Amino acid sequence: MIEIEKILPDHKSWIEKILSSSWGSTRVISRGKVYDASNLPGFVAYVDQEPAGLCTYQIVQNQCEIISLNSLKENMGIGSALIAEVTKEAREQKCRRVWLITTNENLRAIGFYQKRGFVLAQLYPNAIKKSRQLKPEIPLMGQNNIPIRDELEMELIL
């Protein structure tokens, strides 16, 4: 059973730990903008009363951008439950779309989001070069030895 709750101040140290271990720091770069994801609104997923997933987002005007998504236990529906909760919040806030940035080599994420109704909306060739100037810890190579080079924008129209 997956339980979801909004991020609370008590979650701060756990969130910093998860983001740092997954992303190299709490900083996330999206379209040339630096976010400290540990300070954003979001949701924590629990399995058996233990934190098992995190999703942070940013709402600007009528758009909700997913900044980070982490599932600590794969193939249990944690990521899907978090996406559903963010989508619900976006609808309540009268957003017209939920969107996110992933990278060209992140084949699992690309497939994951497409299975949940997201579509490829935009390609930003060589955008990671600029992102590395803001966050040097972004690796050169990603999953399956594919160079991390481009940003892909994916969206779900509400």
C-alpha positions in Angstrom: 0.0 0.0 0.0 1.4 3.4 -1.1 0.5 6.4 1.0 1.3 9.9 -0.3 1.6 13.1 1.8 2.7 16.6 1.0 6.2 17.5 1.9 6.5 18.8 5.5 9.4 20.6 7.3 10.2 17.2 9.0 11.1 15.7 5.6 13.9 18.2 4.9 17.0 16.2 5.9 15.6 13.0 4.2 14.9 15.0 1.0 18.4 16.5 1.0 19.9 13.0 1.4 17.8 11.5 -1.4 18.3 14.3 -3.8 22.1 14.4 -3.2 22.5 10.7 -3.6 20.4 10.6 -6.8 21.3 13.9 -8.5 24.7 14.8 -7.0 23.3 17.7 -5.0 19.9 19.2 -4.2 20.3 21.5 -7.2 18.4 20.5 -10.4 18.8 22.3 -13.7 15.9 22.7 -16.0 16.0 24.8 -19.2 19.0 26.8 -17.8 17.3 27.5 -14.5 18.7 26.3 -11.2 16.3 24.9 -8.6 17.1 23.8 -5.1 14.7 20.9 -5.2 14.9 20.5 -1.4 13.0 23.8 -1.0 10.2 23.1 -3.5 6.7 21.8 -2.8 6.0 18.2 -3.5 5.0 14.8 -2.2 6.6 11.9 -0.3 5.5 8.4 -0.9 5.5 5.9 1.9 5.5 2.1 1.8 5.0 0.3 5.1 5.4 3.7 6.9 8.9 4.2 5.4 9.7 7.0 2.9 10.0 5.3 -0.6 9.6 8.1 -3.1 9.8 11.9 -3.7 8.4 14.2 -6.3 9.0 18.0 -6.3 7.4 20.5 -8.6 7.0 24.2 -9.4 3.8 25.9 -10.5 4.2 29.1 -12.5 1.1 30.7 -13.9 -0.9 27.9 -15.3 1.9 25.3 -15.8 3.2 22.7 -13.4 6.8 21.6 -13.9 8.0 18.4 -12.3 11.5 19.2 -11.1 12.5 15.8 -9.5 11.1 12.3 -9.2 12.7 9.6 -7.2 11.4 6.1 -6.5 13.5 4.1 -4.0 11.7 0.8 -4.7 11.2 0.1 -8.4 8.2 -1.5 -10.1 5.8 -0.9 -7.1 3.8 2.0 -8.6 5.5 4.6 -6.4 6.5 6.9 -9.3 3.1 6.5 -10.9 1.4 7.4 -7.6 3.5 10.5 -7.2 2.8 11.6 -10.8 -0.9 11.1 -10.2 -0.7 13.3 -7.0 1.2 16.1 -8.8 -1.3 15.9 -11.7 -4.2 16.2 -9.2 -2.6 19.2 -7.6 -2.0 20.8 -11.0 -5.6 20.4 -11.9 -6.7 21.9 -8.5 -4.4 24.8 -9.2 -6.0 25.3 -12.7 -2.9 24.4 -14.6 -3.2 23.6 -18.3 -0.3 21.2 -18.4 2.2 19.3 -16.4 5.7 19.2 -18.0 9.2 18.2 -17.2 12.7 18.0 -18.6 14.7 14.8 -18.9 17.8 14.0 -20.9 18.4 12.2 -24.1 20.1 9.1 -22.5 17.4 8.6 -19.8 15.5 5.9 -21.8 13.8 4.5 -18.7 12.4 8.0 -17.8 11.3 8.6 -21.4 9.4 5.3 -21.5 8.0 5.8 -18.0 6.5 9.2 -18.7 5.1 8.1 -22.1 3.3 5.2 -20.5 1.6 7.8 -18.2 0.4 9.9 -21.0 3.2 12.4 -21.4 4.4 13.2 -25.0 7.6 14.6 -26.3 7.0 18.3 -26.8 10.4 19.8 -27.5 14.0 18.9 -28.1 16.8 21.2 -26.9 20.0 20.0 -28.6 23.3 20.3 -26.6 21.5 22.0 -23.7 23.4 20.0 -21.2 26.6 21.9 -22.1 25.1 25.0 -20.6 23.7 23.1 -17.7 27.2 21.8 -16.8 28.3 25.4 -16.4 25.7 25.7 -13.7 26.1 22.3 -12.2 29.5 20.7 -13.1 28.6 17.4 -11.4 26.4 16.4 -14.3 28.2 13.4 -15.7 29.3 13.2 -19.4 27.9 9.7 -19.8 24.6 8.3 -18.7 22.7 5.0 -18.8 23.8 2.5 -21.4 27.0 4.5 -22.1 25.0 7.1 -24.0 26.5 10.7 -23.8 24.3 13.1 -21.8 23.8 15.9 -24.3 20.2 17.1 -25.0 17.2 18.1 -22.9 13.8 16.6 -23.8 10.7 18.4 -22.8 7.8 16.1 -22.1 4.2 17.3 -21.3 0.8 16.1 -20.3 -2.0 18.4 -21.3 -4.7 18.6 -18.7 
